[in-house]
Each structure stands twice: as structure tokens, then as C-alpha cells.
């Protein structure tokens, strides 16, 4: 998510800040908030329930994300469906506990996509690996004894990072973080996201009896991963010459616009969970 107000479609060669539209720098806040009020409880409920609803949600998200990322590589129509189908199949296999088969689908599928789809053969292969690993990480984490809390931790940290970046970027502004990729992002926004994420991790661990220092460090690293994922999506959108990856979520664009940071942070969280004590939360 950009930490500056949305602009009209940016010129590919421009490094200037986006123009303010609508009601100014806060013009999109109401629509964003309304979407969050509707979608956040639904997302939290599915995460908390887990099981089949969580698997089904991830299958649908993986397919939708693949359709969007492939369109960013100028792939349209029927050519987008093989990648989406492979992503959905991988998550289905993971939901059945067939993790080796799920990872094999990603590896073999990426190789097949790399060899057979034009015009940009690297795009679908990359998208399948990227989206697939993120979705499988979320699925695996939720299946752990403390998986409900671990997935919620990731979501809350990403939200805190997004909110911190959004507010700091608008209130402070300043030098651009990566003007060639996303002219709207600032160093102040990145720092604000990092600080808010670390603070959220500290507070969550303090409230749940975890190691607050460890949680703050892990949250900061997840924020960095999430912001890197956000920059990656910005680069893909800039390359494709579009403002949003889709138009499914009012005020937020497409699925990839909303979940880019979560997909990037999930594999890192899974890694931390792997090295944590068996049965312990990843921030213990």
C-alpha cells in the first residue's frame, strides 16, 4: 500500500510525487475504512475457524491472486487459467496434508509455465512460486497448535505496518523511498510502518504472555518483508502501466493490492515458526 495519497496513473518515467485528487491527501480514507469494516471481521472469522473454511478461502485467494499477477505480465484470457489452476491445486493438496505433492506442483508447474506461455514466460512461473509459497505458508501456519494466533499475528502486524506507513507518509512526507518504482512511498512512511509493526508485536506478546522483545524483532522483520512485497507489486504495476492490480475491493484495488505484504511476510513467519519450540508460538 502506498503511504501517499493515490494518484492518477503514473507516467513510467516520472519520479515526481503523485498529484492529490478528490478531497486531498485524506480523500480515500473513508472508502478504505468502509471496506475494512466489512472485510476485516470476515477475514478474522475465517482465520479463527480454520479447517475447511480457511483452506477454501486460501484456494480462492491463490487463484484470484494468480489471475491478477499474470495480467500484470500482460497475460489475458484463457492463458491465465493454467497458472491459477496450478496455484489452487497446490493449496488443495496442502489442505489435505500432502505437502510434498503441493510443493512439487509449484516446482513442476513453474517449470512448465516458464517454458510454454508467451509473451513473458518468466512472469507466470514467478507468480506461481511467489503466490503458492505465500498461500502454503499461511495454510501450514494455521495448522499448527497455535496457528490461529500465529496467522492473526501476521495479519495484525501487516495492518499495523500499513497504517503506520499511511499515516507517517501523509503527516511527515519527505524523501522518496524508491522513486523509480513507486513515487508515492517515502522513507518516513517506511519508518512509520516499521515502528508501528514493532510496537504492535510488543503489545501483542505482552498481552498474551509471550516474549515481547522477540515479538517486536520478528514484527519488525515481517514489516520489512511486507514492505518489500509492496514494492515488488508496485514495480509490477508500474511495468504494466496500471494503478491497481484489480478493482475487486473498493478503496484498495485488487486482491494483490491488499495482500501483497501478507504474501511476502508469510514465508518468513513460517521460517520463524519452524525454528521455534514445538507447539510454541513463533514469538515465544
C-alpha positions in Angstrom: 0.0 0.0 0.0 1.3 3.4 -0.9 1.9 5.8 2.0 0.9 8.7 -0.1 -2.5 9.6 -1.5 -3.4 7.7 -4.7 -2.6 9.4 -7.9 -3.8 9.0 -11.4 -1.8 6.6 -13.5 1.8 7.5 -13.1 3.9 8.1 -16.1 6.5 5.4 -16.4 9.5 7.7 -16.4 8.3 10.1 -13.7 9.9 10.3 -10.3 7.7 13.0 -9.1 5.2 12.7 -6.2 1.6 11.8 -7.3 -0.9 14.6 -7.5 -3.5 14.9 -4.8 -7.0 14.2 -6.1 -10.6 14.2 -4.7 -10.6 15.7 -1.2 -6.8 15.9 -0.9 -4.4 13.7 1.0 -7.2 12.1 3.0 -9.6 11.7 0.1 -9.6 7.9 0.0 -9.7 7.3 3.8 -13.4 6.9 4.1 -13.7 4.3 1.3 -10.7 2.4 2.7 -12.2 2.4 6.2 -15.6 1.2 4.9 -14.1 -1.7 3.0 -12.0 -2.6 6.1 -15.1 -2.6 8.4 -16.8 -5.1 6.1 -13.9 -7.4 5.2 -11.9 -7.4 8.4 -14.4 -9.3 10.6 -15.0 -11.8 7.8 -11.2 -12.4 7.4 -10.7 -12.7 11.1 -13.6 -15.1 11.5 -12.3 -17.5 8.8 -8.8 -17.4 10.3 -10.2 -18.2 13.7 -12.4 -21.1 12.5 -9.6 -22.6 10.4 -10.1 -26.0 8.9 -12.0 -26.3 5.6 -13.2 -22.7 5.5 -9.6 -21.5 5.8 -8.4 -23.9 3.1 -11.3 -22.9 0.8 -10.5 -19.2 1.3 -6.9 -19.7 0.5 -7.7 -21.8 -2.6 -9.9 -19.0 -3.9 -7.3 -16.3 -2.9 -4.5 -18.2 -4.6 -6.5 -18.5 -7.8 -7.5 -14.8 -7.7 -4.0 -13.6 -7.0 -2.6 -15.6 -9.8 -5.1 -14.2 -12.3 -4.1 -10.7 -11.2 -0.4 -11.2 -11.2 -0.5 -12.8 -14.7 -2.5 -9.8 -16.0 0.3 -7.6 -14.7 2.5 -9.5 -17.1 0.1 -8.8 -20.0 -1.4 -12.3 -20.0 -5.2 -12.2 -20.6 -8.0 -14.6 -21.3 -7.6 -18.4 -21.3 -3.8 -18.2 -20.9 -4.2 -17.0 -17.3 -6.1 -20.1 -16.2 -3.3 -22.7 -16.1 -1.3 -20.7 -13.5 -4.4 -20.0 -11.4 -5.4 -23.7 -11.6 -2.0 -24.9 -10.5 -1.9 -22.4 -7.6 -5.4 -23.6 -6.4 -4.3 -27.3 -6.8 -1.2 -26.7 -4.7 -3.2 -25.2 -1.9 -5.8 -28.0 -2.1 -3.0 -30.6 -1.7 -1.6 -28.7 1.2 -5.0 -28.7 2.8 -5.1 -32.4 2.5 -1.7 -32.7 4.2 0.2 -33.6 1.0 2.9 -31.0 1.4 5.5 -32.7 -0.8 2.9 -33.0 -3.6 1.9 -29.4 -3.1 5.5 -28.1 -3.4 6.0 -30.4 -6.4 3.0 -28.8 -8.1 4.6 -25.4 -7.6 8.0 -26.5 -8.8 6.9 -28.5 -11.8 4.1 -26.0 -12.6 6.5 -23.1 -12.6 8.9 -25.0 -14.9 6.0 -25.8 -17.3 4.8 -22.2 -17.3 8.3 -20.9 -17.8 8.6 -23.0 -20.9 5.3 -22.5 -22.5 3.5 -19.2 -22.1 4.2 -16.0 -24.1 4.8 -13.1 -24.2 6.6 -13.0 -20.8 7.3 -16.6 -19.7 9.1 -15.6 -16.5 6.0 -13.9 -15.1 3.7 -16.8 -14.7 6.5 -19.0 -13.3 7.5 -16.4 -10.8 3.9 -15.7 -9.9 3.1 -19.3 -9.2 6.1 -19.8 -6.9 5.5 -16.5 -5.1 1.8 -16.8 -4.6 2.0 -20.5 -4.0 4.6 -20.3 -1.3 2.8 -17.5 0.5 -0.5 -19.3 0.5 1.0 -22.6 1.6 2.9 -20.8 4.4 -0.4 -19.4 5.7 -2.1 -22.8 5.4 0.8 -24.6 7.2 0.9 -22.0 10.0 -2.8 -22.2 10.7 -2.5 -26.0 11.1 0.0 -25.6 14.0 -1.2 -25.9 17.6 -1.1 -22.1 18.0 -1.8 -21.5 14.3 -4.8 -19.3 14.9 -2.8 -16.8 16.9 0.2 -17.0 14.5 -1.8 -16.1 11.4 -3.6 -13.4 13.3 -0.2 -12.1 14.4 0.9 -11.8 10.8 -2.3 -10.1 9.7 -2.2 -7.6 12.7 1.5 -6.8 12.1 0.9 -6.1 8.4 -2.1 -4.0 9.3 -0.1 -2.1 11.8 2.7 -1.6 9.3 0.3 -0.4 6.6 -1.4 2.0 9.0 1.9 3.4 10.3 3.2 3.9 6.7 0.0 5.5 5.6 -0.1 8.0 8.5 3.6 8.8 8.6 3.8 9.2 4.9 0.9 11.7 4.9 1.8 13.6 8.0 5.6 13.8 7.5 6.3 13.1 3.9 9.8 13.8 2.9 12.4 11.9 0.7 11.1 9.2 -1.6 11.9 5.6 -0.7 12.1 4.2 -4.2 11.0 6.9 -6.7 11.8 4.8 -9.8 9.5 2.1 -8.5 6.8 3.9 -6.5 7.0 7.7 -6.3 4.3 7.7 -3.6 6.4 5.9 -1.0 8.6 7.8 1.4 11.3 6.9 3.9 9.1 8.4 6.7 6.3 6.1 5.7 8.7 3.0 5.7 10.0 4.0 9.1 6.5 4.7 10.5 5.4 1.2 9.3 8.4 -0.4 10.9 7.9 1.3 14.2 4.2 0.6 14.4 4.7 -3.0 13.5 7.4 -3.5 16.2 5.1 -1.7 18.7 2.2 -3.9 17.7 4.3 -7.1 18.1 5.5 -5.9 21.6 1.9 -5.2 22.7 0.5 -8.5 21.4 3.2 -10.5 23.1 2.8 -8.6 26.3 -0.9 -9.2 26.3 -0.6 -13.0 25.5 2.4 -13.8 27.8 4.9 -14.0 25.0 8.5 -12.7 24.8 7.8 -9.1 24.0 11.4 -8.3 22.8 11.4 -11.3 20.4 7.9 -10.4 19.1 9.0 -6.8 18.4 12.0 -8.0 16.5 10.0 -10.6 14.5 7.3 -8.0 13.8 9.9 -5.5 12.5 11.3 -8.2 10.2 7.8 -9.1 8.9 7.2 -5.4 8.3 10.4 -5.2 6.2 9.3 -8.3 4.2 5.8 -6.9 3.8 7.1 -3.6 2.6 9.5 -5.3 0.2 6.4 -7.2 -1.2 4.6 -4.0 -1.5 7.5 -2.5 -3.6 7.6 -5.6 -5.7 3.9 -5.2 -6.6 4.4 -1.5 -7.3 7.2 -2.4 -9.7 5.0 -4.9 -11.5 2.1 -2.4 -11.7 4.5 0.3 -13.0 5.8 -2.1 -15.5 2.3 -2.9 -16.7 1.2 0.8 -16.6 -1.7 0.3 -14.2 -2.6 1.9 -10.9 -4.2 -1.2 -9.3 -3.9 -4.9 -9.8 -7.6 -5.1 -10.0 -10.9 -3.5 -8.8 -12.4 -6.1 -6.5 -12.1 -4.2 -3.2 -13.4 -0.6 -3.1 -10.6 1.8 -2.0 -8.0 -0.9 -2.1 -8.0 -2.2 -5.7 -7.5 -5.9 -6.3 -6.5 -8.8 -4.1 -2.8 -8.4 -4.8 -3.1 -4.7 -3.8 -4.5 -5.7 -0.4 -2.5 -8.9 0.2 0.9 -8.2 -1.3 2.5 -7.6 2.1 0.9 -10.7 3.7 2.0 -13.0 0.9 5.6 -11.7 1.2 5.7 -11.9 5.0 4.1 -15.3 5.4 7.1 -17.5 4.3 9.3 -15.5 6.7 6.8 -16.1 9.5 6.7 -19.8 8.6 10.5 -19.9 8.9 10.4 -18.4 12.3 7.8 -20.9 13.4 10.0 -23.8 12.1 12.8 -22.7 14.4 10.6 -22.0 17.4 10.0 -24.7 20.0 7.4 -27.3 19.0 4.0 -26.2 20.0 5.2 -22.7 20.9 4.0 -19.5 19.2 6.5 -18.1 16.7 7.1 -15.1 19.1 7.9 -17.2 22.2 
